[in-house]
Amino acid sequence: MSEPHLDLETVVRRERPVATDGTIQVSTDRTDVTEGSRVLLSFGDDRETTYAVLTPTEAKRVATALEQAAVRAEAADVVEDHADE
């Protein structure tokens, strides 16, 4: 009989980075290649900007995720406000 063993696969995640104030911009990416069929999402401050070029489907997923997170955060605020009373 072989010895029992367990194979584990894990993902190592860094701690969340320190919150940074910045701006988010969303626009249609228009180049000779994309012809306006991509969404350009950028976040940054005066030191650095990060860009993501998204397909329309990816942009909708991001928008849906943001909307759902906002609804959950709003609900948590309501619960927290009632707890303080």
VMD Tcl script that draws the C-alpha trace (Angstrom):
set ca {
  {0.00 0.00 0.00}
  {1.42 3.39 -0.92}
  {1.68 6.17 1.57}
  {-1.17 8.67 1.36}
  {-0.21 12.02 -0.08}
  {-1.95 15.23 -0.92}
  {-1.03 17.48 -3.83}
  {-1.82 21.13 -3.25}
  {-1.74 23.97 -5.68}
  {-1.81 27.47 -4.32}
  {-1.64 31.03 -5.47}
  {0.54 33.37 -3.48}
  {-0.83 36.89 -3.33}
  {0.93 39.93 -2.07}
  {-0.61 42.06 0.58}
  {-2.81 44.75 -0.81}
  {-0.84 47.78 -1.91}
  {-1.20 51.03 -0.06}
  {-4.21 52.96 -1.35}
  {-3.28 55.66 -3.82}
  {-5.24 58.72 -4.80}
  {-5.49 59.06 -8.52}
  {-7.80 59.34 -11.44}
  {-9.56 56.76 -13.58}
  {-10.23 57.47 -17.22}
  {-12.25 55.42 -19.68}
  {-12.25 56.03 -23.39}
  {-12.54 54.29 -26.73}
  {-9.12 53.22 -27.96}
  {-8.86 54.35 -31.55}
  {-5.80 53.25 -33.47}
  {-5.19 52.01 -37.00}
  {-5.48 48.47 -35.66}
  {-8.42 48.70 -33.24}
  {-10.56 51.22 -35.14}
  {-12.38 52.15 -31.94}
  {-13.33 48.57 -31.07}
  {-11.46 48.55 -27.75}
  {-11.98 50.32 -24.44}
  {-8.98 52.02 -22.86}
  {-9.05 52.04 -19.05}
  {-6.37 53.99 -17.26}
  {-5.60 54.71 -13.62}
  {-2.85 56.86 -12.33}
  {-1.53 59.87 -10.56}
  {1.08 62.47 -11.42}
  {3.88 59.86 -11.12}
  {2.58 56.80 -12.94}
  {-0.35 55.65 -15.07}
  {-1.40 52.07 -15.74}
  {-3.36 51.25 -18.89}
  {-5.56 48.31 -19.82}
  {-6.96 47.79 -23.30}
  {-10.21 45.84 -23.02}
  {-12.55 44.22 -25.47}
  {-16.17 45.35 -25.20}
  {-16.99 42.08 -23.38}
  {-14.15 42.58 -20.89}
  {-15.23 46.18 -20.30}
  {-18.79 45.02 -19.57}
  {-17.45 42.46 -17.07}
  {-15.42 45.15 -15.30}
  {-18.45 47.46 -15.22}
  {-20.66 44.69 -13.83}
  {-18.10 43.79 -11.16}
  {-17.78 47.45 -10.13}
  {-21.55 47.86 -9.96}
  {-21.96 44.70 -7.86}
  {-19.17 45.75 -5.50}
  {-20.74 49.19 -5.12}
  {-24.12 47.66 -4.25}
  {-22.49 45.39 -1.62}
  {-20.52 48.31 -0.18}
  {-23.65 50.45 -0.03}
  {-25.54 47.66 1.76}
  {-22.68 47.26 4.24}
  {-22.79 51.01 4.95}
  {-26.52 50.78 5.72}
  {-25.97 47.86 8.11}
  {-23.07 49.68 9.75}
  {-25.16 52.87 10.16}
  {-27.95 50.91 11.90}
  {-25.43 49.27 14.21}
  {-24.18 52.68 15.33}
  {-27.66 53.82 16.39}
}
mol new
graphics top color blue
foreach p $ca { graphics top sphere $p radius 0.5 }
foreach p [lrange $ca 0 end-1] q [lrange $ca 1 end] { graphics top cylinder $p $q radius 0.2 }
display resetview
